[in-house]
């Protein structure tokens, strides 16, 4: 069963790698930290 992963999940993952933390990624993307955590 293949499941399509939305672009926003990849975007969040890459932002965490770039920023070094969930909170930094959330701030950079304009989303909340819990949302970033759910995306990861």
C-alpha positions in Angstrom: 0.0 0.0 0.0 1.6 3.2 -1.2 0.6 6.4 0.6 1.2 9.8 -0.9 3.1 12.1 1.5 2.1 15.8 1.2 4.7 18.4 0.3 4.2 20.2 3.7 5.6 17.1 5.5 8.8 17.2 3.5 9.0 21.0 3.9 8.7 20.6 7.7 11.3 17.8 7.8 13.8 19.9 5.7 13.2 22.9 7.9 14.0 20.9 11.0 17.2 19.8 9.4 18.0 23.3 8.4 17.1 25.0 11.7 18.2 22.3 14.0 15.1 22.1 16.1 11.3 21.7 15.9 10.7 25.1 17.4 13.1 26.8 15.0 11.5 25.0 12.1 8.0 25.9 13.3 9.0 29.6 13.6 10.6 29.6 10.2 7.5 28.0 8.6 5.0 30.0 10.5 3.4 27.0 12.1 3.1 25.9 15.7 5.7 23.5 17.3 3.0 20.8 18.0 2.1 20.9 14.3 5.8 20.6 13.3 6.0 17.6 15.6 3.0 15.9 14.0 4.5 16.4 10.6 7.7 14.7 11.7 
